Amino acid sequence: MSTSSHRTLRLLRLLVPVILIAACDKKDATTPGSSVVAAPASILPPFPQEIASVKAELTLPGVWRYAYRMVDRPDTMYGAHRAIEFLY
């Protein structure tokens, strides 16, 4: 091979990654589902949850309202008396 073909190959090896990176890095590219907007957590009001066994009330974030539930049960592990589990 001649020196000009070596230079051409070297130049191609340098330019191909640069061209590929430049083609992929577009700021105005839209992503699928970008038009879907979720409600911010601040819109959903917090809600009180009563724990009858310990006669207490706990205020949980509004986004937890329908996703989580509390399970109150006796627990003697590590010297505890009650356990309150948050289940999703």
PDB file of N, CA, C and O in Angstrom, chain B, residues numbered from 101:
ATOM      1  N   MET B 101       0.833  -1.178   0.000  1.00  0.00           N
ATOM      2  CA  MET B 101       0.000   0.000   0.000  1.00  0.00           C
ATOM      3  C   MET B 101       0.878   1.243   0.000  1.00  0.00           C
ATOM      4  O   MET B 101       1.961   1.270   0.586  1.00  0.00           O
ATOM      5  N   SER B 102       0.392   2.238  -0.655  1.00  0.00           N
ATOM      6  CA  SER B 102       1.149   3.477  -0.727  1.00  0.00           C
ATOM      7  C   SER B 102       0.904   4.321   0.514  1.00  0.00           C
ATOM      8  O   SER B 102      -0.005   4.046   1.297  1.00  0.00           O
ATOM      9  N   THR B 103       1.705   5.330   0.678  1.00  0.00           N
ATOM     10  CA  THR B 103       1.583   6.196   1.849  1.00  0.00           C
ATOM     11  C   THR B 103       0.298   7.020   1.809  1.00  0.00           C
ATOM     12  O   THR B 103      -0.248   7.371   2.855  1.00  0.00           O
ATOM     13  N   SER B 104      -0.182   7.327   0.614  1.00  0.00           N
ATOM     14  CA  SER B 104      -1.438   8.096   0.530  1.00  0.00           C
ATOM     15  C   SER B 104      -2.627   7.265   0.994  1.00  0.00           C
ATOM     16  O   SER B 104      -3.551   7.810   1.598  1.00  0.00           O
ATOM     17  N   SER B 105      -2.629   5.964   0.728  1.00  0.00           N
ATOM     18  CA  SER B 105      -3.728   5.115   1.193  1.00  0.00           C
ATOM     19  C   SER B 105      -3.655   4.930   2.713  1.00  0.00           C
ATOM     20  O   SER B 105      -4.692   4.816   3.366  1.00  0.00           O
ATOM     21  N   HIS B 106      -2.455   4.900   3.278  1.00  0.00           N
ATOM     22  CA  HIS B 106      -2.314   4.826   4.732  1.00  0.00           C
ATOM     23  C   HIS B 106      -2.851   6.092   5.396  1.00  0.00           C
ATOM     24  O   HIS B 106      -3.509   6.033   6.434  1.00  0.00           O
ATOM     25  N   ARG B 107      -2.564   7.213   4.791  1.00  0.00           N
ATOM     26  CA  ARG B 107      -3.072   8.480   5.323  1.00  0.00           C
ATOM     27  C   ARG B 107      -4.600   8.530   5.243  1.00  0.00           C
ATOM     28  O   ARG B 107      -5.269   9.012   6.157  1.00  0.00           O
ATOM     29  N   THR B 108      -5.128   8.028   4.143  1.00  0.00           N
ATOM     30  CA  THR B 108      -6.588   8.008   3.978  1.00  0.00           C
ATOM     31  C   THR B 108      -7.237   7.113   5.030  1.00  0.00           C
ATOM     32  O   THR B 108      -8.260   7.476   5.611  1.00  0.00           O
ATOM     33  N   LEU B 109      -6.653   5.959   5.271  1.00  0.00           N
ATOM     34  CA  LEU B 109      -7.192   5.054   6.292  1.00  0.00           C
ATOM     35  C   LEU B 109      -7.097   5.671   7.684  1.00  0.00           C
ATOM     36  O   LEU B 109      -8.031   5.556   8.477  1.00  0.00           O
ATOM     37  N   ARG B 110      -5.996   6.314   7.981  1.00  0.00           N
ATOM     38  CA  ARG B 110      -5.840   6.974   9.268  1.00  0.00           C
ATOM     39  C   ARG B 110      -6.870   8.083   9.458  1.00  0.00           C
ATOM     40  O   ARG B 110      -7.454   8.238  10.530  1.00  0.00           O
ATOM     41  N   LEU B 111      -7.073   8.843   8.396  1.00  0.00           N
ATOM     42  CA  LEU B 111      -8.042   9.926   8.446  1.00  0.00           C
ATOM     43  C   LEU B 111      -9.458   9.382   8.650  1.00  0.00           C
ATOM     44  O   LEU B 111     -10.242   9.951   9.409  1.00  0.00           O
ATOM     45  N   LEU B 112      -9.778   8.290   7.977  1.00  0.00           N
ATOM     46  CA  LEU B 112     -11.099   7.676   8.151  1.00  0.00           C
ATOM     47  C   LEU B 112     -11.283   7.151   9.570  1.00  0.00           C
ATOM     48  O   LEU B 112     -12.363   7.283  10.146  1.00  0.00           O
ATOM     49  N   ARG B 113     -10.239   6.561  10.133  1.00  0.00           N
ATOM     50  CA  ARG B 113     -10.321   6.054  11.507  1.00  0.00           C
ATOM     51  C   ARG B 113     -10.572   7.181  12.511  1.00  0.00           C
ATOM     52  O   ARG B 113     -11.230   6.977  13.531  1.00  0.00           O
ATOM     53  N   LEU B 114     -10.057   8.340  12.221  1.00  0.00           N
ATOM     54  CA  LEU B 114     -10.281   9.476  13.106  1.00  0.00           C
ATOM     55  C   LEU B 114     -11.642  10.128  12.887  1.00  0.00           C
ATOM     56  O   LEU B 114     -12.290  10.541  13.848  1.00  0.00           O
ATOM     57  N   LEU B 115     -12.076  10.223  11.650  1.00  0.00           N
ATOM     58  CA  LEU B 115     -13.304  10.949  11.338  1.00  0.00           C
ATOM     59  C   LEU B 115     -14.584  10.160  11.603  1.00  0.00           C
ATOM     60  O   LEU B 115     -15.597  10.752  11.974  1.00  0.00           O
ATOM     61  N   VAL B 116     -14.564   8.857  11.424  1.00  0.00           N
ATOM     62  CA  VAL B 116     -15.788   8.066  11.595  1.00  0.00           C
ATOM     63  C   VAL B 116     -16.349   8.180  13.012  1.00  0.00           C
ATOM     64  O   VAL B 116     -17.544   8.443  13.147  1.00  0.00           O
ATOM     65  N   PRO B 117     -15.570   8.002  14.070  1.00  0.00           N
ATOM     66  CA  PRO B 117     -16.155   8.169  15.417  1.00  0.00           C
ATOM     67  C   PRO B 117     -16.657   9.587  15.676  1.00  0.00           C
ATOM     68  O   PRO B 117     -17.682   9.775  16.331  1.00  0.00           O
ATOM     69  N   VAL B 118     -15.943  10.575  15.167  1.00  0.00           N
ATOM     70  CA  VAL B 118     -16.365  11.960  15.372  1.00  0.00           C
ATOM     71  C   VAL B 118     -17.700  12.224  14.677  1.00  0.00           C
ATOM     72  O   VAL B 118     -18.576  12.878  15.243  1.00  0.00           O
ATOM     73  N   ILE B 119     -17.855  11.725  13.470  1.00  0.00           N
ATOM     74  CA  ILE B 119     -19.105  11.915  12.726  1.00  0.00           C
ATOM     75  C   ILE B 119     -20.245  11.185  13.413  1.00  0.00           C
ATOM     76  O   ILE B 119     -21.350  11.718  13.507  1.00  0.00           O
ATOM     77  N   LEU B 120     -19.995   9.971  13.898  1.00  0.00           N
ATOM     78  CA  LEU B 120     -21.050   9.221  14.589  1.00  0.00           C
ATOM     79  C   LEU B 120     -21.490   9.913  15.878  1.00  0.00           C
ATOM     80  O   LEU B 120     -22.684   9.979  16.169  1.00  0.00           O
ATOM     81  N   ILE B 121     -20.553  10.419  16.636  1.00  0.00           N
ATOM     82  CA  ILE B 121     -20.891  11.118  17.878  1.00  0.00           C
ATOM     83  C   ILE B 121     -21.648  12.397  17.581  1.00  0.00           C
ATOM     84  O   ILE B 121     -22.613  12.726  18.271  1.00  0.00           O
ATOM     85  N   ALA B 122     -21.216  13.120  16.560  1.00  0.00           N
ATOM     86  CA  ALA B 122     -21.898  14.364  16.199  1.00  0.00           C
ATOM     87  C   ALA B 122     -23.312  14.102  15.711  1.00  0.00           C
ATOM     88  O   ALA B 122     -24.207  14.905  15.972  1.00  0.00           O
ATOM     89  N   ALA B 123     -23.534  13.007  15.013  1.00  0.00           N
ATOM     90  CA  ALA B 123     -24.868  12.689  14.503  1.00  0.00           C
ATOM     91  C   ALA B 123     -25.807  12.266  15.624  1.00  0.00           C
ATOM     92  O   ALA B 123     -27.011  12.503  15.534  1.00  0.00           O
ATOM     93  N   CYS B 124     -25.289  11.649  16.669  1.00  0.00           N
ATOM     94  CA  CYS B 124     -26.137  11.167  17.763  1.00  0.00           C
ATOM     95  C   CYS B 124     -26.431  12.239  18.800  1.00  0.00           C
ATOM     96  O   CYS B 124     -27.392  12.095  19.556  1.00  0.00           O
ATOM     97  N   ASP B 125     -25.663  13.282  18.865  1.00  0.00           N
ATOM     98  CA  ASP B 125     -25.804  14.285  19.910  1.00  0.00           C
ATOM     99  C   ASP B 125     -26.648  15.464  19.424  1.00  0.00           C
ATOM    100  O   ASP B 125     -26.132  16.562  19.215  1.00  0.00           O
ATOM    101  N   LYS B 126     -27.935  15.229  19.250  1.00  0.00           N
ATOM    102  CA  LYS B 126     -28.833  16.295  18.815  1.00  0.00           C
ATOM    103  C   LYS B 126     -29.697  16.712  19.993  1.00  0.00           C
ATOM    104  O   LYS B 126     -30.328  15.873  20.635  1.00  0.00           O
ATOM    105  N   LYS B 127     -29.726  17.996  20.275  1.00  0.00           N
ATOM    106  CA  LYS B 127     -30.478  18.515  21.414  1.00  0.00           C
ATOM    107  C   LYS B 127     -31.982  18.526  21.151  1.00  0.00           C
ATOM    108  O   LYS B 127     -32.769  18.407  22.090  1.00  0.00           O
ATOM    109  N   ASP B 128     -32.391  18.664  19.902  1.00  0.00           N
ATOM    110  CA  ASP B 128     -33.810  18.792  19.597  1.00  0.00           C
ATOM    111  C   ASP B 128     -34.473  17.450  19.306  1.00  0.00           C
ATOM    112  O   ASP B 128     -35.628  17.423  18.883  1.00  0.00           O
ATOM    113  N   ALA B 129     -33.788  16.357  19.517  1.00  0.00           N
ATOM    114  CA  ALA B 129     -34.384  15.051  19.266  1.00  0.00           C
ATOM    115  C   ALA B 129     -35.474  14.778  20.299  1.00  0.00           C
ATOM    116  O   ALA B 129     -35.278  15.005  21.493  1.00  0.00           O
ATOM    117  N   THR B 130     -36.598  14.301  19.842  1.00  0.00           N
ATOM    118  CA  THR B 130     -37.695  14.001  20.764  1.00  0.00           C
ATOM    119  C   THR B 130     -37.599  12.557  21.204  1.00  0.00           C
ATOM    120  O   THR B 130     -37.242  11.678  20.420  1.00  0.00           O
ATOM    121  N   THR B 131     -37.915  12.324  22.440  1.00  0.00           N
ATOM    122  CA  THR B 131     -37.915  10.979  22.986  1.00  0.00           C
ATOM    123  C   THR B 131     -39.337  10.466  23.005  1.00  0.00           C
ATOM    124  O   THR B 131     -40.268  11.262  23.132  1.00  0.00           O
ATOM    125  N   PRO B 132     -39.541   9.169  22.884  1.00  0.00           N
ATOM    126  CA  PRO B 132     -40.896   8.638  22.933  1.00  0.00           C
ATOM    127  C   PRO B 132     -41.541   8.928  24.285  1.00  0.00           C
ATOM    128  O   PRO B 132     -40.921   8.744  25.333  1.00  0.00           O
ATOM    129  N   GLY B 133     -42.760   9.370  24.249  1.00  0.00           N
ATOM    130  CA  GLY B 133     -43.486   9.655  25.482  1.00  0.00           C
ATOM    131  C   GLY B 133     -43.123  10.964  26.124  1.00  0.00           C
ATOM    132  O   GLY B 133     -43.461  11.188  27.287  1.00  0.00           O
ATOM    133  N   SER B 134     -42.444  11.843  25.409  1.00  0.00           N
ATOM    134  CA  SER B 134     -42.050  13.112  26.018  1.00  0.00           C
ATOM    135  C   SER B 134     -43.237  14.054  26.179  1.00  0.00           C
ATOM    136  O   SER B 134     -43.132  15.049  26.896  1.00  0.00           O
ATOM    137  N   SER B 135     -44.358  13.766  25.532  1.00  0.00           N
ATOM    138  CA  SER B 135     -45.527  14.624  25.670  1.00  0.00           C
ATOM    139  C   SER B 135     -46.350  14.273  26.910  1.00  0.00           C
ATOM    140  O   SER B 135     -47.258  15.018  27.279  1.00  0.00           O
ATOM    141  N   VAL B 136     -46.044  13.155  27.549  1.00  0.00           N
ATOM    142  CA  VAL B 136     -46.762  12.736  28.750  1.00  0.00           C
ATOM    143  C   VAL B 136     -46.183  13.477  29.946  1.00  0.00           C
ATOM    144  O   VAL B 136     -44.973  13.452  30.172  1.00  0.00           O
ATOM    145  N   VAL B 137     -47.040  14.131  30.704  1.00  0.00           N
ATOM    146  CA  VAL B 137     -46.592  14.892  31.862  1.00  0.00           C
ATOM    147  C   VAL B 137     -47.284  14.330  33.101  1.00  0.00           C
ATOM    148  O   VAL B 137     -48.511  14.247  33.148  1.00  0.00           O
ATOM    149  N   ALA B 138     -46.502  13.949  34.090  1.00  0.00           N
ATOM    150  CA  ALA B 138     -47.050  13.421  35.339  1.00  0.00           C
ATOM    151  C   ALA B 138     -47.348  14.573  36.289  1.00  0.00           C
ATOM    152  O   ALA B 138     -46.702  15.620  36.239  1.00  0.00           O
ATOM    153  N   ALA B 139     -48.323  14.369  37.143  1.00  0.00           N
ATOM    154  CA  ALA B 139     -48.672  15.385  38.130  1.00  0.00           C
ATOM    155  C   ALA B 139     -47.572  15.455  39.180  1.00  0.00           C
ATOM    156  O   ALA B 139     -47.156  14.420  39.699  1.00  0.00           O
ATOM    157  N   PRO B 140     -47.093  16.648  39.503  1.00  0.00           N
ATOM    158  CA  PRO B 140     -46.079  16.760  40.540  1.00  0.00           C
ATOM    159  C   PRO B 140     -46.639  16.362  41.906  1.00  0.00           C
ATOM    160  O   PRO B 140     -47.841  16.470  42.150  1.00  0.00           O
ATOM    161  N   ALA B 141     -45.775  15.911  42.768  1.00  0.00           N
ATOM    162  CA  ALA B 141     -46.204  15.436  44.085  1.00  0.00           C
ATOM    163  C   ALA B 141     -46.805  16.553  44.924  1.00  0.00           C
ATOM    164  O   ALA B 141     -47.615  16.285  45.810  1.00  0.00           O
ATOM    165  N   SER B 142     -46.429  17.791  44.666  1.00  0.00           N
ATOM    166  CA  SER B 142     -46.951  18.889  45.475  1.00  0.00           C
ATOM    167  C   SER B 142     -48.435  19.132  45.230  1.00  0.00           C
ATOM    168  O   SER B 142     -49.098  19.748  46.064  1.00  0.00           O
ATOM    169  N   ILE B 143     -48.971  18.661  44.103  1.00  0.00           N
ATOM    170  CA  ILE B 143     -50.394  18.846  43.807  1.00  0.00           C
ATOM    171  C   ILE B 143     -51.250  17.924  44.669  1.00  0.00           C
ATOM    172  O   ILE B 143     -52.338  18.310  45.095  1.00  0.00           O
ATOM    173  N   LEU B 144     -50.774  16.724  44.925  1.00  0.00           N
ATOM    174  CA  LEU B 144     -51.539  15.764  45.703  1.00  0.00           C
ATOM    175  C   LEU B 144     -51.377  16.078  47.190  1.00  0.00           C
ATOM    176  O   LEU B 144     -50.259  16.079  47.706  1.00  0.00           O
ATOM    177  N   PRO B 145     -52.479  16.342  47.875  1.00  0.00           N
ATOM    178  CA  PRO B 145     -52.359  16.725  49.289  1.00  0.00           C
ATOM    179  C   PRO B 145     -51.974  15.537  50.160  1.00  0.00           C
ATOM    180  O   PRO B 145     -52.360  14.405  49.869  1.00  0.00           O
ATOM    181  N   PRO B 146     -51.218  15.783  51.225  1.00  0.00           N
ATOM    182  CA  PRO B 146     -50.884  14.695  52.152  1.00  0.00           C
ATOM    183  C   PRO B 146     -52.143  14.209  52.861  1.00  0.00           C
ATOM    184  O   PRO B 146     -53.109  14.957  53.010  1.00  0.00           O
ATOM    185  N   PHE B 147     -52.126  12.975  53.288  1.00  0.00           N
ATOM    186  CA  PHE B 147     -53.304  12.430  53.955  1.00  0.00           C
ATOM    187  C   PHE B 147     -52.919  11.794  55.282  1.00  0.00           C
ATOM    188  O   PHE B 147     -51.861  11.175  55.402  1.00  0.00           O
ATOM    189  N   PRO B 148     -53.788  11.952  56.279  1.00  0.00           N
ATOM    190  CA  PRO B 148     -53.493  11.355  57.594  1.00  0.00           C
ATOM    191  C   PRO B 148     -53.869   9.875  57.605  1.00  0.00           C
ATOM    192  O   PRO B 148     -54.868   9.468  57.011  1.00  0.00           O
ATOM    193  N   GLN B 149     -53.072   9.099  58.275  1.00  0.00           N
ATOM    194  CA  GLN B 149     -53.324   7.666  58.442  1.00  0.00           C
ATOM    195  C   GLN B 149     -53.297   7.375  59.934  1.00  0.00           C
ATOM    196  O   GLN B 149     -52.310   7.669  60.609  1.00  0.00           O
ATOM    197  N   GLU B 150     -54.365   6.805  60.448  1.00  0.00           N
ATOM    198  CA  GLU B 150     -54.468   6.537  61.879  1.00  0.00           C
ATOM    199  C   GLU B 150     -53.948   5.144  62.195  1.00  0.00           C
ATOM    200  O   GLU B 150     -54.251   4.174  61.499  1.00  0.00           O
ATOM    201  N   ILE B 151     -53.155   5.065  63.265  1.00  0.00           N
ATOM    202  CA  ILE B 151     -52.655   3.781  63.755  1.00  0.00           C
ATOM    203  C   ILE B 151     -53.357   3.546  65.092  1.00  0.00           C
ATOM    204  O   ILE B 151     -52.971   4.118  66.111  1.00  0.00           O
ATOM    205  N   ALA B 152     -54.375   2.713  65.080  1.00  0.00           N
ATOM    206  CA  ALA B 152     -55.246   2.534  66.244  1.00  0.00           C
ATOM    207  C   ALA B 152     -54.532   1.874  67.422  1.00  0.00           C
ATOM    208  O   ALA B 152     -54.805   2.223  68.570  1.00  0.00           O
ATOM    209  N   SER B 153     -53.630   0.936  67.170  1.00  0.00           N
ATOM    210  CA  SER B 153     -53.007   0.191  68.264  1.00  0.00           C
ATOM    211  C   SER B 153     -52.109   1.065  69.135  1.00  0.00           C
ATOM    212  O   SER B 153     -51.980   0.803  70.331  1.00  0.00           O
ATOM    213  N   VAL B 154     -51.499   2.074  68.578  1.00  0.00           N
ATOM    214  CA  VAL B 154     -50.640   2.956  69.362  1.00  0.00           C
ATOM    215  C   VAL B 154     -51.269   4.324  69.567  1.00  0.00           C
ATOM    216  O   VAL B 154     -50.630   5.223  70.114  1.00  0.00           O
ATOM    217  N   LYS B 155     -52.506   4.492  69.137  1.00  0.00           N
ATOM    218  CA  LYS B 155     -53.260   5.741  69.278  1.00  0.00           C
ATOM    219  C   LYS B 155     -52.457   6.919  68.733  1.00  0.00           C
ATOM    220  O   LYS B 155     -52.214   7.906  69.428  1.00  0.00           O
ATOM    221  N   ALA B 156     -52.052   6.786  67.469  1.00  0.00           N
ATOM    222  CA  ALA B 156     -51.249   7.832  66.828  1.00  0.00           C
ATOM    223  C   ALA B 156     -51.771   8.073  65.417  1.00  0.00           C
ATOM    224  O   ALA B 156     -52.490   7.254  64.844  1.00  0.00           O
ATOM    225  N   GLU B 157     -51.389   9.206  64.888  1.00  0.00           N
ATOM    226  CA  GLU B 157     -51.747   9.539  63.523  1.00  0.00           C
ATOM    227  C   GLU B 157     -50.477   9.888  62.761  1.00  0.00           C
ATOM    228  O   GLU B 157     -49.604  10.586  63.277  1.00  0.00           O
ATOM    229  N   LEU B 158     -50.385   9.412  61.566  1.00  0.00           N
ATOM    230  CA  LEU B 158     -49.212   9.606  60.731  1.00  0.00           C
ATOM    231  C   LEU B 158     -49.656  10.278  59.438  1.00  0.00           C
ATOM    232  O   LEU B 158     -50.630   9.847  58.821  1.00  0.00           O
ATOM    233  N   THR B 159     -48.963  11.317  59.026  1.00  0.00           N
ATOM    234  CA  THR B 159     -49.300  11.995  57.778  1.00  0.00           C
ATOM    235  C   THR B 159     -48.358  11.500  56.691  1.00  0.00           C
ATOM    236  O   THR B 159     -47.139  11.633  56.799  1.00  0.00           O
ATOM    237  N   LEU B 160     -48.936  10.930  55.649  1.00  0.00           N
ATOM    238  CA  LEU B 160     -48.163  10.361  54.543  1.00  0.00           C
ATOM    239  C   LEU B 160     -48.245  11.264  53.315  1.00  0.00           C
ATOM    240  O   LEU B 160     -49.201  12.027  53.180  1.00  0.00           O
ATOM    241  N   PRO B 161     -47.270  11.193  52.426  1.00  0.00           N
ATOM    242  CA  PRO B 161     -47.313  11.996  51.196  1.00  0.00           C
ATOM    243  C   PRO B 161     -48.506  11.591  50.329  1.00  0.00           C
ATOM    244  O   PRO B 161     -48.950  10.443  50.359  1.00  0.00           O
ATOM    245  N   GLY B 162     -49.009  12.539  49.567  1.00  0.00           N
ATOM    246  CA  GLY B 162     -50.178  12.292  48.725  1.00  0.00           C
ATOM    247  C   GLY B 162     -49.967  11.238  47.657  1.00  0.00           C
ATOM    248  O   GLY B 162     -50.918  10.553  47.282  1.00  0.00           O
ATOM    249  N   VAL B 163     -48.746  11.085  47.152  1.00  0.00           N
ATOM    250  CA  VAL B 163     -48.499  10.092  46.110  1.00  0.00           C
ATOM    251  C   VAL B 163     -48.546   8.668  46.652  1.00  0.00           C
ATOM    252  O   VAL B 163     -48.587   7.718  45.870  1.00  0.00           O
ATOM    253  N   TRP B 164     -48.541   8.503  47.949  1.00  0.00           N
ATOM    254  CA  TRP B 164     -48.621   7.180  48.551  1.00  0.00           C
ATOM    255  C   TRP B 164     -50.055   6.715  48.732  1.00  0.00           C
ATOM    256  O   TRP B 164     -50.273   5.549  49.062  1.00  0.00           O
ATOM    257  N   ARG B 165     -51.029   7.568  48.531  1.00  0.00           N
ATOM    258  CA  ARG B 165     -52.408   7.307  48.927  1.00  0.00           C
ATOM    259  C   ARG B 165     -52.951   5.974  48.421  1.00  0.00           C
ATOM    260  O   ARG B 165     -53.522   5.221  49.211  1.00  0.00           O
ATOM    261  N   TYR B 166     -52.800   5.661  47.174  1.00  0.00           N
ATOM    262  CA  TYR B 166     -53.389   4.435  46.632  1.00  0.00           C
ATOM    263  C   TYR B 166     -52.352   3.360  46.325  1.00  0.00           C
ATOM    264  O   TYR B 166     -52.718   2.260  45.909  1.00  0.00           O
ATOM    265  N   ALA B 167     -51.092   3.646  46.518  1.00  0.00           N
ATOM    266  CA  ALA B 167     -50.053   2.673  46.187  1.00  0.00           C
ATOM    267  C   ALA B 167     -49.599   1.872  47.409  1.00  0.00           C
ATOM    268  O   ALA B 167     -49.269   0.692  47.291  1.00  0.00           O
ATOM    269  N   TYR B 168     -49.581   2.503  48.569  1.00  0.00           N
ATOM    270  CA  TYR B 168     -49.076   1.845  49.770  1.00  0.00           C
ATOM    271  C   TYR B 168     -50.208   1.549  50.736  1.00  0.00           C
ATOM    272  O   TYR B 168     -51.235   2.228  50.743  1.00  0.00           O
ATOM    273  N   ARG B 169     -50.004   0.524  51.550  1.00  0.00           N
ATOM    274  CA  ARG B 169     -50.916   0.279  52.661  1.00  0.00           C
ATOM    275  C   ARG B 169     -50.082  -0.068  53.889  1.00  0.00           C
ATOM    276  O   ARG B 169     -48.982  -0.612  53.786  1.00  0.00           O
ATOM    277  N   MET B 170     -50.631   0.257  55.037  1.00  0.00           N
ATOM    278  CA  MET B 170     -49.926  -0.003  56.294  1.00  0.00           C
ATOM    279  C   MET B 170     -50.474  -1.256  56.944  1.00  0.00           C
ATOM    280  O   MET B 170     -51.684  -1.479  56.968  1.00  0.00           O
ATOM    281  N   VAL B 171     -49.576  -2.070  57.471  1.00  0.00           N
ATOM    282  CA  VAL B 171     -49.959  -3.272  58.203  1.00  0.00           C
ATOM    283  C   VAL B 171     -49.393  -3.124  59.609  1.00  0.00           C
ATOM    284  O   VAL B 171     -48.181  -3.014  59.794  1.00  0.00           O
ATOM    285  N   ASP B 172     -50.274  -3.122  60.584  1.00  0.00           N
ATOM    286  CA  ASP B 172     -49.904  -2.980  61.988  1.00  0.00           C
ATOM    287  C   ASP B 172     -49.957  -4.373  62.621  1.00  0.00           C
ATOM    288  O   ASP B 172     -50.998  -5.029  62.593  1.00  0.00           O
ATOM    289  N   ARG B 173     -48.845  -4.819  63.187  1.00  0.00           N
ATOM    290  CA  ARG B 173     -48.821  -6.160  63.774  1.00  0.00           C
ATOM    291  C   ARG B 173     -47.905  -6.176  64.997  1.00  0.00           C
ATOM    292  O   ARG B 173     -47.009  -5.340  65.111  1.00  0.00           O
ATOM    293  N   PRO B 174     -48.128  -7.125  65.912  1.00  0.00           N
ATOM    294  CA  PRO B 174     -47.233  -7.245  67.059  1.00  0.00           C
ATOM    295  C   PRO B 174     -45.870  -7.771  66.605  1.00  0.00           C
ATOM    296  O   PRO B 174     -45.774  -8.578  65.680  1.00  0.00           O
ATOM    297  N   ASP B 175     -44.830  -7.298  67.275  1.00  0.00           N
ATOM    298  CA  ASP B 175     -43.476  -7.706  66.915  1.00  0.00           C
ATOM    299  C   ASP B 175     -42.621  -7.699  68.179  1.00  0.00           C
ATOM    300  O   ASP B 175     -42.608  -6.716  68.920  1.00  0.00           O
ATOM    301  N   THR B 176     -41.918  -8.780  68.421  1.00  0.00           N
ATOM    302  CA  THR B 176     -41.061  -8.855  69.609  1.00  0.00           C
ATOM    303  C   THR B 176     -39.581  -8.923  69.234  1.00  0.00           C
ATOM    304  O   THR B 176     -38.734  -9.119  70.105  1.00  0.00           O
ATOM    305  N   MET B 177     -39.267  -8.766  67.981  1.00  0.00           N
ATOM    306  CA  MET B 177     -37.878  -8.823  67.542  1.00  0.00           C
ATOM    307  C   MET B 177     -37.118  -7.592  68.032  1.00  0.00           C
ATOM    308  O   MET B 177     -37.613  -6.472  67.910  1.00  0.00           O
ATOM    309  N   TYR B 178     -35.949  -7.785  68.572  1.00  0.00           N
ATOM    310  CA  TYR B 178     -35.073  -6.724  69.074  1.00  0.00           C
ATOM    311  C   TYR B 178     -35.749  -5.870  70.145  1.00  0.00           C
ATOM    312  O   TYR B 178     -35.466  -4.677  70.248  1.00  0.00           O
ATOM    313  N   GLY B 179     -36.626  -6.454  70.930  1.00  0.00           N
ATOM    314  CA  GLY B 179     -37.254  -5.749  72.036  1.00  0.00           C
ATOM    315  C   GLY B 179     -38.385  -4.811  71.636  1.00  0.00           C
ATOM    316  O   GLY B 179     -38.819  -3.994  72.448  1.00  0.00           O
ATOM    317  N   ALA B 180     -38.860  -4.910  70.424  1.00  0.00           N
ATOM    318  CA  ALA B 180     -39.950  -4.036  69.969  1.00  0.00           C
ATOM    319  C   ALA B 180     -41.293  -4.591  70.441  1.00  0.00           C
ATOM    320  O   ALA B 180     -41.405  -5.756  70.822  1.00  0.00           O
ATOM    321  N   HIS B 181     -42.304  -3.730  70.405  1.00  0.00           N
ATOM    322  CA  HIS B 181     -43.654  -4.155  70.792  1.00  0.00           C
ATOM    323  C   HIS B 181     -44.587  -4.202  69.586  1.00  0.00           C
ATOM    324  O   HIS B 181     -45.459  -5.068  69.511  1.00  0.00           O
ATOM    325  N   ARG B 182     -44.413  -3.286  68.651  1.00  0.00           N
ATOM    326  CA  ARG B 182     -45.278  -3.212  67.470  1.00  0.00           C
ATOM    327  C   ARG B 182     -44.399  -3.033  66.244  1.00  0.00           C
ATOM    328  O   ARG B 182     -43.282  -2.521  66.325  1.00  0.00           O
ATOM    329  N   ALA B 183     -44.924  -3.463  65.116  1.00  0.00           N
ATOM    330  CA  ALA B 183     -44.262  -3.227  63.819  1.00  0.00           C
ATOM    331  C   ALA B 183     -45.299  -2.683  62.860  1.00  0.00           C
ATOM    332  O   ALA B 183     -46.397  -3.226  62.737  1.00  0.00           O
ATOM    333  N   ILE B 184     -44.948  -1.629  62.197  1.00  0.00           N
ATOM    334  CA  ILE B 184     -45.832  -1.048  61.194  1.00  0.00           C
ATOM    335  C   ILE B 184     -45.107  -1.139  59.865  1.00  0.00           C
ATOM    336  O   ILE B 184     -44.090  -0.479  59.651  1.00  0.00           O
ATOM    337  N   GLU B 185     -45.640  -1.961  58.975  1.00  0.00           N
ATOM    338  CA  GLU B 185     -45.013  -2.193  57.677  1.00  0.00           C
ATOM    339  C   GLU B 185     -45.718  -1.380  56.612  1.00  0.00           C
ATOM    340  O   GLU B 185     -46.939  -1.227  56.638  1.00  0.00           O
ATOM    341  N   PHE B 186     -44.951  -0.868  55.686  1.00  0.00           N
ATOM    342  CA  PHE B 186     -45.501  -0.174  54.527  1.00  0.00           C
ATOM    343  C   PHE B 186     -45.349  -1.115  53.335  1.00  0.00           C
ATOM    344  O   PHE B 186     -44.235  -1.413  52.905  1.00  0.00           O
ATOM    345  N   LEU B 187     -46.451  -1.566  52.822  1.00  0.00           N
ATOM    346  CA  LEU B 187     -46.432  -2.506  51.697  1.00  0.00           C
ATOM    347  C   LEU B 187     -46.862  -1.806  50.424  1.00  0.00           C
ATOM    348  O   LEU B 187     -47.797  -1.006  50.427  1.00  0.00           O
ATOM    349  N   TYR B 188     -46.188  -2.106  49.360  1.00  0.00           N
ATOM    350  CA  TYR B 188     -46.519  -1.503  48.077  1.00  0.00           C
ATOM    351  C   TYR B 188     -47.410  -2.429  47.295  1.00  0.00           C
ATOM    352  O   TYR B 188     -47.807  -2.105  46.176  1.00  0.00           O
TER     353      TYR B 188
END
